[in-house]
Amino acid sequence: MNTIEKYNKYVNTSMVAAVMPVVFDRAEGALVFDENGQKYIDCFAGIAVTNAGHSNPEVIETAKTQLDKYVHCCSYVYYNKPMADLAEKLAQITPGRLGKTFFANSGAEANEGALRMAKTYTKKHEFIALQASFHGRTYATLSITGNFARKKRAGPYMPGCSFAPPPYCYRCTFNLKPETCRMRCAQYLEDIIKFDTYGDVAAFIAEPVMGEGGIIVPPEPYFKKVKEILDHYSILLFVDEVQSGFARTGKMFGIEHYSVEPDIMTMAKGIANGLPLSGFIARDEIANTFQPGEHLTTFGGNPVSCAASLATINFLEQERVAEQVMEKEKLVKERLEYMKEKYSIIGDVRGKGLMIGVELVKDNAKTPAVDEAKAVRKSCLEKGLLIGVGGVWANVLRIQPPLVITDDQLDETLTIIEKSLGEL
Ligand SMILES: Cc1ncc(COP(=O)(O)O)c(C=O)c1O
C-alpha cells in the first residue's frame, strides 16, 4: 500500500472533506517537494505554522543539538534550560506586562488552560467570544467558537458563553460602512454584556486577525473601543494569537497593530516553526492564580520544541522578518486589488501582513462562491501552488505562506491564482 492508501485504511480523516493529494517528501523555505519530485510553492505553511520557512537551518540545527542532549524531562517536574530561556524571551517580546507563560502542546490546549486561568483569577464564570471565531476543537474551545460548521453534532456546549458580532466589515451585521459606523460592532459588546450574560463575565476572547473565520481584520479603532467597555465591567481581554502570532501579520503579534494591552495571550502554530508547542502568557498576578495541582501537562514545554522556538524567534528578529512581511503585503495586495477590478467573482481582498484572504462571491448579493473557491484551489494545485480555502462560508482563498517566501515566488503565486480565476 502506498501512503495515500494507508491513510485511507488506517488514519481517521473523516473530519476533512479530502486530504490534498500531495505526499510530502521534503520542504525548504516556501517550497515543498512531493514523493515524485513535483515542486510546489507553499502558500499555506501547514496552516500558518512554518513562519521561518520549512526546514529553517538554524531551527533544525538547534533542535538537533537539543535532541542529542535529551528529549523529555517533564518540564513541570524538573527544570529545563530551553523552557526557562524561552519563557524569558516571550516576556520580552509580548506586549505590555505579559510576563509568565504556561507551555502546552496545541492551540486548543493553550486556549483551554487560559480559559481556566481567567475563571480562577477573576472568580467569574462566563465568557464572551466573537461570532465567526475559531479557538480549537476541545470541549471548552468549541464552546467559545462562533461557527456552526465547526460545532455541529458535538453539543450541547459549556454554559455561560455568549457571542458578539464580528468586526467583519465586508458582511457587517448592522449593514453599516466602516467610515461611518462608529464601531457599532464594538459598542454592541456592551449590549451583549447587559442582555445576554448574567453579569459574571471573566473574559472576552478575540483573535486579533480572525483566521478560520475568513481572514477578518478588525478596523483600527475596534480593540480600543472594546477595551474601554471591558475595563468598565472588569472583564479580561484574552487575545488568541495562535494563528496571528510570530510575525504573521507584520508585527510579532497581531494585537500590536491595535495599541491595547491584553491581559492574557495564547500562542501556538508559528511558535516553534512546526515543532509542537503552545503557550499562554499573562501578567504575574493573573498567572500566579494557579495553585499546586491545578494545571499541568506531560509534554508541555518540551525542551526540543522550546529550543526550536527560541531559534525561530531569534531568526524572525535577526532577519527583520516582520518588516519584510509588511513590504510583501503591499506587493500581494496591489496585484490582488488589480485582479478584483478584473474578476467580478472577487468580492473582497483583505488581510494583514502575509495573512491574506480573497473572498469569492457569485453576485452583488455576495452569495458565497463555494464551489468556485474549491475549483481555484484545485487548479492552483495542478499548477504547483498550495493555498488554503476557509471562512465561515468556505469561500475565502487563504494566502498564508512561510514568511520567508521570496518576491519572485509571490509573483509566481499571484500569476497562478490569476490564471486559475481566469479558468472559472
Ligand atoms: C485562532 C486559533 N485558535 C486556536 C486554534 C487551534 O489550534 P490547534 O489546532 O493547534 O489546536 C487555531 C487553529 O487553527 C486557530 O486558528
The ligand as an ORCA input file, in Angstrom:
! r2SCAN-3c Opt
* xyz 0 1
  C      -7.046     31.281     16.248
  C      -6.905     29.818     16.519
  N      -7.019     29.374     17.767
  C      -6.875     28.075     18.066
  C      -6.627     27.140     17.084
  C      -6.468     25.693     17.437
  O      -5.126     25.334     17.364
  P      -4.710     23.789     17.316
  O      -5.192     23.236     16.012
  O      -3.218     23.798     17.437
  O      -5.357     23.146     18.482
  C      -6.488     27.565     15.755
  C      -6.239     26.595     14.680
  O      -6.416     26.841     13.517
  C      -6.637     28.934     15.466
  O      -6.531     29.394     14.216
*
